[in-house]
Amino acid sequence: MQLTGSQILVECLKEQGVDTIFGYPGGSVLNIYDELYRHQDEIRHILTSHEQGASHAADGYARSTGKVGVCLATSGPGATNLVTGIATAYMDSVPLVAITGNVTVNLLGKDSFQEVDIAGITLPITKHNFIVKDVGKLADTLRRAFKIARTGRPGPVLVDIAKDVTANKTEYERICIPPIERIRDTIKEEDIEIALRMIQEAKRPVIFIGGGAVISDADKEVKEFVYKVDAPVTDTLMGKGGFSGEEPYYTGMLGMHGTKTANLSVTECDLLITIGARFSDRVTGNVQKFAKNSKILQIDIDPAEINKNVIVNHCIIGDVREVLKILNDKLEQFDNREWVNHVMDMKKRFPLKYHTDVLTGPYVIEKLYEITGGDAIITTEVGQHQMWSAQFFKYKKPRTFITSGGLGTMGYGLGACIGAKVGNPDKTVVNIAGDGCFRMNMNEIATAVRYNLPILQIVFNNHVLGMVRQWQTLFYGQRYSHTTLNDSVDFVKLAEAMGAKAYRITKKEEVEPAIKEAIALNRPAVLDCQIASDDKVWPMVAPGAAIEEVFTEEDLELKK
């Protein structure tokens, strides 16, 4: 049957099972929006306050559901406002399809009104991108885009469509989209056998979980593997929930703000089994001294990650869940009791600490965990609050901690929170922010109110850019250059002006009742938690130092 490009776009979205789009209209996508109006009972459109909010919402939707997130923007500045969200998704391997309109084909390349080469701009931050100038190629392009976004190591794909393509007609035939097959053909029997021998020979193994284990939905296989190998576990920021934080073998996060137990156990181990992690610089510290006493076995879907940051002794290329299924079938039960007991003793000796006599971020997060029973989706912005959220909330399941890991995008969390709530309407969804991050995209509170999305926004308001100030205190002689936010912005009034319920929290006793009431309200709510400007994230590894040189506040005091 003959359909316009806009009709084909909507039909292709339906083919892919898309039920939600996040976007912002404009001239070059008016035909698409007109068609979405006709299909609003099949595809829900969430109008965000800014295109960046749309890209982050699509990202949060994708991370929390495992589906492909979709965002839509017009040409020129509408398209460029998606760039930060696309880059965020690229760095963290999030399946995203960003659809942009552009000027008509005859105006391309002529510096026309609101024209920009968005395909060229996003080339380094997408798995692939397309410019569609022929309506006859639109359906196949969209199908390819979704397949690329979902296949193998996921990532964002951009489809830029000229406006006249959305109006022109061509023949369209609906097809059934087959499920994406997991990558098994790269898993070699000899690689499995070598890995099994390495595990058998190890006396002090540690299992290191990254975001690939979460993306692969391999939490059940990870747990079986951990207890068969009989090894302590650490994770990355992106690996949270890949192995439950409530499990006794869990030692905490690895790296710059990892626990002493995790950092020291990786330094002492003789085999580091790395599952879906890419050895980020924030994890490894000084690469030459990372896991210096250990052999490294890396399991990853992307061969480009092997030996990129850290030289490994052996690797298995393939989907994490499929690799672990094979290993679990072949593994015998190991007994590394002496080593595990040693690590668990460190865990008792080096617990995470914070000041308990005043209102702090960690206290609020622990209360949130207690009140929700850990059954919540937590999104975050980037900074101290992000690290506290990783340290003090125990993530029991994958896809429950949603944060910008690779790009470190301030302003990410609120949009992602909206996307996660849309994708998981029955879940408690909370965004945790610092005041600096909250300022960047706090206009998305209006989006949550417009759609009556009962999210909880917690702001740790210390009136500074906390993480940058922490570095300035420790490494820049306390020269606080442009990190003090000493103005009179009132987040409670701002939230109320946008239609949300708001609370100002100044002492510990106010935290629990405010969180309980805010969750029970079933409407958007903001908690403005006033904390001290010089609260810090501990432990810490200085930039360029080895992870074994991890120090706490007490360690600094002893040096004075």
VOGU-3710 file (C-alpha; in Angstrom, 3 decimals, decimal comma):
1> mqltgsqilv> 0,000/0,000/0,000  1,064/3,593/-0,660  1,998/5,552/2,486  3,721/8,837/3,207  7,121/8,868/4,866  5,545/9,928/8,151  3,080/7,056/8,003  5,910/4,650/7,211  7,898/5,968/10,185  5,015/5,322/12,567
11> eclkeqgvdt> 4,346/1,880/11,087  8,023/0,971/11,455  7,963/2,079/15,094  4,972/-0,199/15,637  6,857/-3,043/13,924  9,626/-2,606/16,497  7,202/-2,664/19,430  7,837/0,987/20,317  5,190/2,232/22,747  6,785/5,546/23,837
21> ifgypggsvl> 8,691/8,405/22,203  10,283/11,352/23,991  10,574/14,495/21,942  9,991/18,115/21,072  8,279/19,297/17,854  9,479/21,768/15,223  9,060/22,690/11,582  11,039/19,851/10,018  9,122/17,155/11,926  5,599/18,576/11,664
31> niydelyrhq> 4,510/15,814/9,302  5,764/13,210/11,774  3,980/14,894/14,672  0,780/15,082/12,666  0,955/11,328/12,159  1,780/10,689/15,814  -1,397/12,607/16,669  -3,377/10,050/14,662  -1,699/7,158/16,512  -1,619/8,545/20,051
41> deirhiltsh> -3,573/5,530/21,309  -0,742/3,243/20,115  2,423/5,307/20,664  2,669/7,628/23,639  4,602/10,832/23,080  6,179/12,530/26,102  6,828/16,224/25,481  9,888/17,159/27,513  10,918/20,683/28,459  14,102/20,523/26,380
51> eqgashaadg> 15,432/18,179/23,695  18,309/17,153/25,960  15,679/15,996/28,455  14,117/13,898/25,673  17,391/12,133/24,890  18,092/11,438/28,566  14,515/10,205/29,085  14,843/7,813/26,144  18,138/6,638/27,649  16,607/6,053/31,101
61> yarstgkvgv> 13,676/4,224/29,507  16,108/1,969/27,617  18,393/1,220/30,565  15,522/0,402/32,907  13,475/-1,741/30,487  16,072/-3,279/28,176  14,111/-1,975/25,170  15,314/0,522/22,579  14,683/4,111/23,662  13,431/6,539/21,018
71> clatsgpgat> 13,722/10,330/20,929  12,601/12,796/18,281  13,681/16,364/17,513  13,517/18,898/14,738  16,419/20,154/12,639  19,208/22,534/13,622  19,225/23,413/17,333  16,619/20,757/18,082  18,964/18,109/16,719  22,096/19,538/18,343
81> nlvtgiatay> 20,320/19,616/21,721  20,202/15,809/21,506  23,982/15,499/21,142  24,887/15,284/24,848  22,245/12,593/25,384  23,450/10,616/22,370  27,051/10,798/23,611  25,933/9,691/27,081  24,192/6,656/25,588  27,212/5,862/23,408
91> mdsvplvait> 29,656/5,833/26,301  27,437/3,508/28,352  26,278/1,207/25,506  22,593/2,145/25,638  20,282/1,092/22,756  18,823/4,348/21,478  17,359/5,526/18,164  17,429/9,297/17,753  15,206/10,545/14,931  15,787/14,058/13,628
101> gnvtvnllgk> 14,137/16,055/10,896  16,094/18,130/8,436  15,373/20,644/5,707  14,076/19,448/2,350  16,507/17,659/0,037  16,881/20,642/-2,325  17,958/22,855/0,615  20,529/20,473/2,129  24,072/21,862/2,147  22,965/25,461/1,529
111> dsfqevdiag> 23,073/26,806/5,086  19,296/26,869/5,083  17,261/28,006/8,067  17,721/25,541/10,939  19,932/23,280/8,846  22,826/21,454/10,461  24,858/18,382/9,490  23,699/16,341/12,479  24,959/13,113/10,912  28,447/14,581/10,681
121> itlpitkhnf> 28,255/15,993/14,193  27,203/12,673/15,740  29,448/10,394/13,676  31,942/9,803/16,543  29,201/9,210/19,162  26,894/6,748/17,403  27,203/3,113/16,407  25,922/4,229/13,009  23,897/7,045/11,532  21,820/7,640/8,424
131> ivkdvgklad> 20,580/10,526/6,268  17,353/9,601/4,461  16,787/11,518/1,218  14,585/8,969/-0,551  11,256/7,835/0,902  11,732/4,462/-0,784  14,659/3,784/1,561  13,025/4,979/4,767  11,514/1,707/6,043  14,668/-0,344/5,474
141> tlrrafkiar> 16,795/2,383/7,083  14,645/2,486/10,204  14,694/-1,316/10,489  18,485/-1,309/10,161  18,766/1,430/12,775  16,857/-0,554/15,390  18,766/-3,729/14,598  22,130/-1,979/14,934  21,079/-0,315/18,194  20,128/-3,692/19,730
151> tgrpgpvlvd> 22,681/-6,068/18,214  25,856/-7,129/20,017  27,148/-4,296/22,169  24,171/-1,900/22,125  24,427/1,773/21,339  22,748/4,832/19,829  21,864/5,200/16,147  20,756/8,452/14,530  18,299/8,663/11,599  18,124/12,114/9,992
161> iakdvtankt> 15,154/12,510/7,637  14,667/15,312/5,113  11,274/16,990/5,522  10,029/16,228/2,021  10,752/12,528/2,629  8,158/12,595/5,400  5,546/13,903/2,927  6,421/11,848/-0,162  4,711/8,521/-0,797  5,982/5,041/-1,596
171> eyericippi> 4,932/1,424/-1,290  5,085/-0,009/2,225  4,736/-3,605/3,370  4,710/-4,507/7,046  7,182/-7,187/8,124  7,609/-9,240/11,277  10,797/-8,272/13,115  12,688/-11,390/14,301  14,230/-11,435/17,789  17,892/-10,498/18,086
181> erirdtikee> 20,092/-13,544/18,502  22,684/-13,486/21,263  26,302/-13,682/20,106  27,603/-17,215/20,575  29,596/-17,898/17,398  32,624/-15,986/18,748  32,823/-18,202/21,851  35,603/-20,684/21,138  35,921/-23,993/22,939  39,675/-23,559/23,389
191> dieialrmiq> 39,094/-20,156/25,043  36,639/-21,762/27,464  39,120/-24,509/28,316  41,935/-22,044/28,978  39,626/-20,009/31,209  38,636/-23,114/33,168  42,313/-23,958/33,760  43,029/-20,424/34,954  40,142/-20,644/37,431  41,286/-24,080/38,597
201> eakrpvifig> 44,839/-22,878/39,228  43,806/-19,730/41,091  44,078/-19,572/44,866  42,956/-15,958/45,316  40,369/-15,167/42,608  38,255/-12,005/42,485  35,265/-11,529/40,175  34,866/-8,053/38,711  31,417/-7,158/37,330  30,853/-4,407/34,763
211> ggavisdadk> 27,951/-2,936/32,845  28,056/-5,736/30,275  26,668/-8,137/32,861  23,692/-5,807/33,396  23,093/-5,227/29,679  23,192/-8,989/29,121  20,683/-9,635/31,949  23,153/-12,168/33,296  22,552/-11,692/37,043  21,401/-15,297/37,620
221> evkefvykvd> 24,369/-16,694/35,716  26,740/-14,322/37,553  25,474/-15,484/40,937  25,879/-19,162/40,038  29,375/-18,448/38,700  30,429/-16,552/41,841  29,472/-19,325/44,207  30,930/-22,071/42,015  34,254/-20,247/41,766  33,941/-19,306/45,464
231> apvtdtlmgk> 35,320/-15,798/45,030  34,616/-12,305/46,378  32,959/-9,820/44,019  33,509/-6,169/43,149  31,822/-4,046/40,508  31,931/-0,855/38,492  29,453/2,007/38,639  27,732/0,544/35,577  27,810/-2,994/36,997  25,565/-2,229/39,977
241> ggfsgeepyy> 22,897/-4,899/40,366  24,760/-7,383/38,180  25,481/-9,094/41,502  23,298/-8,204/44,460  24,790/-5,740/46,936  23,099/-7,747/49,695  25,100/-10,902/48,959  27,797/-11,708/51,549  30,534/-12,085/48,909  29,989/-8,529/47,653
251> tgmlgmhgtk> 32,874/-6,201/48,624  31,697/-2,911/47,111  32,703/-0,826/44,139  36,232/-0,779/42,698  38,349/2,249/41,870  38,654/5,933/42,724  35,767/5,899/45,210  35,686/2,164/45,695  35,907/0,473/49,051  39,219/-0,333/50,667
261> tanlsvtecd> 38,203/-3,997/50,622  37,563/-4,045/46,876  40,719/-2,136/45,990  42,982/-4,160/48,267  41,491/-7,522/47,275  42,064/-6,772/43,568  45,634/-5,769/44,412  46,207/-9,027/46,341  44,345/-11,467/44,071  46,075/-13,922/41,727
271> llitigarfs> 43,230/-14,056/39,175  40,906/-11,190/38,241  37,897/-12,491/36,321  36,454/-9,468/34,544  32,888/-9,794/33,278  31,643/-7,073/30,921  33,910/-4,282/32,180  36,166/-2,055/30,068  38,794/-1,042/32,661  37,927/2,661/32,833
281> drvtgnvqkf> 40,618/4,938/34,200  38,375/5,654/37,224  38,512/1,929/38,005  42,170/1,147/37,356  43,965/4,189/38,734  47,629/3,792/37,755  47,367/1,173/35,004  50,949/-0,057/35,494  50,137/-0,948/39,111  46,609/-2,288/38,543
291> aknskilqid> 46,134/-5,924/39,671  49,910/-6,234/39,563  49,970/-9,633/41,312  47,270/-11,127/39,168  46,483/-12,805/35,900  43,478/-11,225/34,181  40,711/-13,104/32,389  38,343/-10,800/30,463  34,878/-11,770/29,191  33,373/-9,203/26,825
301> idpaeinknv> 31,145/-8,970/23,767  33,333/-6,341/22,100  36,786/-7,446/20,904  37,817/-3,771/20,732  37,846/-3,699/24,543  40,464/-6,437/24,856  43,902/-5,032/25,720  42,638/-1,464/25,122  43,260/-0,103/28,618  44,735/-3,075/30,480
311> ivnhciigdv> 46,724/-5,962/29,007  44,992/-9,227/29,873  46,265/-12,798/29,965  43,252/-14,337/28,269  39,826/-13,384/26,951  36,524/-14,888/25,848  34,587/-12,898/23,260  30,809/-13,238/23,365  27,589/-12,320/25,082  28,265/-12,414/28,817
321> revlkilndk> 25,215/-14,506/29,687  25,997/-17,076/27,004  29,653/-17,338/28,068  28,703/-17,793/31,730  26,151/-20,469/30,857  28,907/-22,487/29,176  31,380/-21,918/32,016  28,812/-22,780/34,681  27,990/-26,055/32,946  31,669/-27,016/32,937
331> leqfdnrewv> 32,803/-25,648/36,303  33,302/-27,870/39,304  32,666/-26,505/42,797  35,759/-24,743/44,138  36,707/-24,053/47,736  38,678/-20,844/48,330  37,550/-20,544/51,947  40,804/-19,152/53,320  40,976/-16,380/50,721  37,278/-15,509/50,994
341> nhvmdmkkrf> 37,546/-15,330/54,796  40,538/-13,003/54,456  38,583/-10,647/52,182  35,491/-10,795/54,393  37,679/-9,882/57,375  38,849/-6,807/55,447  35,203/-5,978/54,776  34,574/-5,923/58,547  37,699/-3,864/59,233  37,082/-1,271/56,493
351> plkyhtdvlt> 33,374/-0,431/56,424  32,067/2,638/54,660  31,646/5,508/57,142  30,108/8,955/57,344  29,436/11,566/60,022  26,338/10,386/61,897  25,772/13,493/64,045  24,499/15,734/61,218  22,379/15,516/58,074  24,442/13,994/55,268
361> gpyvieklye> 23,900/12,499/51,846  24,762/8,947/52,917  22,248/9,145/55,771  19,467/10,144/53,369  20,386/7,334/50,973  20,448/4,736/53,742  17,012/5,944/54,896  15,736/5,736/51,324  17,035/2,167/51,091  15,414/1,259/54,397
371> itggdaiitt> 12,032/2,793/53,484  11,891/1,236/49,987  13,409/-2,071/51,043  15,829/-1,578/48,180  12,973/-2,120/45,715  13,352/1,121/43,786  14,957/2,388/40,618  17,584/5,004/41,441  18,779/7,481/38,851  21,469/10,044/39,553
381> evgqhqmwsa> 23,205/13,076/38,219  27,031/13,200/38,450  29,208/14,053/41,415  29,382/13,331/45,135  25,719/12,324/45,354  26,336/9,826/42,538  29,160/8,152/44,447  27,152/8,091/47,694  24,257/6,526/45,783  26,602/3,828/44,499
391> qffkykkprt> 28,108/3,216/47,929  25,149/3,297/50,322  22,191/1,898/48,371  22,407/-1,875/47,902  21,264/-2,728/44,390  19,701/-6,163/44,401  18,712/-6,389/40,750  20,065/-5,200/37,405  18,598/-2,106/35,713  17,844/-0,458/39,045
401> fitsgglgtm> 20,825/1,944/39,143  20,785/4,342/36,206  23,585/6,858/35,938  25,938/8,445/33,434  29,144/6,498/33,896  31,391/7,052/30,890  30,529/10,622/29,938  29,693/11,868/33,450  26,808/14,030/32,284  25,562/16,613/34,772
411> gyglgaciga> 21,858/17,148/34,103  21,315/13,531/33,046  19,416/12,081/35,984  16,066/13,883/35,995  15,321/13,113/32,354  16,450/9,529/32,895  14,204/9,337/35,963  11,206/10,377/33,863  12,072/7,774/31,228  12,515/5,055/33,824
421> kvgnpdktvv> 9,166/5,898/35,432  7,377/5,849/32,075  8,904/2,446/31,371  8,255/1,128/34,889  5,031/2,786/36,105  4,621/0,403/39,056  8,114/1,029/40,454  9,266/3,677/42,916  11,679/5,821/40,881  13,986/8,349/42,566
431> niagdgcfrm> 16,480/10,788/41,109  19,342/11,846/43,385  21,103/15,093/42,483  23,428/17,748/43,756  22,292/21,341/43,529  24,745/22,059/40,700  23,387/19,222/38,562  19,763/19,920/39,431  20,076/23,470/38,087  21,043/22,176/34,652
441> nmneiatavr> 17,784/20,443/33,702  15,448/21,101/36,620  12,866/22,342/34,106  12,002/18,665/33,540  10,114/18,763/36,858  7,463/20,511/34,755  7,426/17,468/32,455  6,868/15,108/35,379  4,018/17,322/36,604  2,443/17,591/33,131
451> ynlpilqivf> 2,143/13,810/32,897  1,573/13,281/36,626  4,592/11,011/36,890  5,089/10,368/40,626  8,857/10,577/40,712  10,836/11,622/43,786  13,627/14,149/43,229  16,147/14,370/46,081  18,571/17,307/45,948  21,673/17,322/48,157
461> nnhvlgmvrq> 21,971/21,075/48,426  25,436/21,978/49,690  25,591/25,318/47,817  28,774/24,261/46,015  29,872/22,051/43,160  30,716/19,360/45,676  32,980/16,954/43,804  34,993/19,718/42,164  35,289/21,456/45,544  36,515/18,176/47,056
471> wqtlfygqry> 39,332/18,071/44,495  40,088/21,742/45,086  40,337/21,039/48,818  42,570/17,992/48,485  44,728/18,833/45,450  44,398/22,576/44,666  45,288/24,261/47,945  41,662/25,098/48,833  41,396/27,596/45,971  37,666/27,404/45,312
481> shttlndsvd> 37,594/28,892/41,855  33,967/29,282/40,694  32,576/26,320/42,612  30,584/28,198/45,253  26,860/28,577/44,493  26,158/31,273/47,057  23,047/32,763/45,470  19,459/32,810/46,686  17,889/30,145/44,479  15,051/28,460/46,375
491> fvklaeamga> 14,439/24,958/45,036  11,294/24,518/47,120  9,649/27,572/45,561  10,874/26,594/42,103  9,453/23,077/42,435  6,156/24,424/43,730  6,020/26,933/40,882  6,265/24,007/38,431  3,441/22,189/40,228  5,372/19,681/42,350
501> kayritkkee> 5,172/19,105/46,090  8,372/20,245/47,799  10,044/19,827/51,182  13,050/21,529/52,741  15,057/19,153/54,953  17,533/20,652/57,424  17,963/17,913/60,033  18,061/14,135/60,236  14,728/13,767/62,010  12,908/15,264/59,016
511> vepaikeaia> 14,230/12,773/56,466  12,154/9,660/57,118  8,722/11,310/57,377  9,402/13,445/54,293  10,453/10,461/52,146  7,480/8,391/53,292  5,019/11,202/52,646  6,552/12,069/49,265  6,333/8,462/48,042  2,774/8,094/49,337
521> lnrpavldcq> 1,611/11,275/47,569  1,632/9,607/44,146  2,668/12,871/42,480  6,014/14,518/41,647  7,880/15,631/44,756  11,184/17,379/45,474  13,253/17,095/48,678  15,727/19,944/49,166  18,216/18,447/51,653  20,552/21,056/53,115
531> iasddkvwpm> 23,947/19,450/53,761  27,389/20,829/54,631  29,530/22,323/51,877  32,612/20,327/52,796  31,150/16,831/53,086  33,342/14,498/51,056  33,178/11,114/49,390  35,369/8,544/51,119  37,375/6,450/50,420  39,337/8,033/47,591
541> vapgaaieev> 42,264/7,248/45,314  44,232/10,293/44,181  44,394/10,768/40,400  47,334/8,823/38,966  47,815/6,747/42,128  47,465/2,986/42,417  44,121/1,733/43,735  45,932/0,120/46,678  46,788/3,677/47,815  43,126/4,248/48,663
551> fteedlelkk> 42,693/6,535/51,682  39,928/7,633/54,029  39,328/10,729/56,123  40,883/8,923/59,100  43,995/8,137/57,043  44,402/11,837/56,230  44,043/12,778/59,888  46,771/10,300/60,873  49,170/11,933/58,389  48,810/15,383/59,935
//
